[in-house]
Amino acid sequence: MQQSSLSGAQPQSISQRHTLVVTLLLLASVVAWDAGGQDLAWANAFGTPSGFPLREHWFFVQVMHEGARRIGWLVVLALALSVWWPLGILRRLDASERLQMALSALLGLAVVSVIKNLSNTSCPWDLAEFGGVARYASHWALGVIDGGGGRCFPGGHASAGFAFVGGYFALRRKQPVAARWWLAGAVLMGLVLGGSQQVRGAHFMSHTLWTGWLCWTTGWLVDLAAVALRPRIAAFLHSTPAPVAD
């Protein structure tokens, strides 16, 4: 019994070390993007001194922004309901793993939202270079007021895709192939949604990349907590009220 437990713990430890390496590499990549100062160059590809021509385009506003946001919340709701009423591939997970998927998505959204509301960084369309009144300041310039509305870092809309990367961690032990497809879909959706906001002038690319890293890291931390607490979570989800004596 002890030998079996040790052999099961070893692959799990290796997997967590691998995830740590990936997380640090992703962090280094995002920091490198910031250090390269590419945000304004990319914004200039879509903006003009009078603003962003596609800011109010119906496709980017109604489909890529409003429509995608509603779909994202519907997926969150579906994940929450799947804890008790699973469908498709989710039937192959236990209730605690399905709960992990739902919680990681909600916490990813919450982390991005909290940081965004505390941020002094303004959106590209607020900058003087694009017809606004703000001056450019790095989101690393903590406490610096750029003269705009702030609350633009990281990218909230991209989290409607990236928040679901946490599902990868819940799926990877029992359904590794599905986990990889899930991860690819969440990352692709996050990049597409972030890119659509870049075109409108609502975010810099760094905002999108940091959102992806924050959601990935949140998903991993939820996974670490879920592994430690899974026996208790499973017992809670499967508990039933004691029968009342006549």
Secondary structure, 3 states (H helix, E strand, C coil): CHHHHHHHHHHHHHHHHHHHHHHHHHHHHHHHHHHHCCHHHHHHCCCECCECCCCCCHHHHHHHHHHHHHHHHHHHHHHHHHCCCCCHHHHHCCHHHHHHHHHHHHHHHHHHHHHHHHCCCCCHHHEHHHCCCECCCCCCCCCCCCCCCCCCCCCCCCHHHHHHHHHHHHHCCCCHHHHHHHHHHHHHHHHHHHHHHHHHCCCCHHHHHHHHHHHHHHHHHHHHHHHHHHHHHHHHHHCCCCCCCC
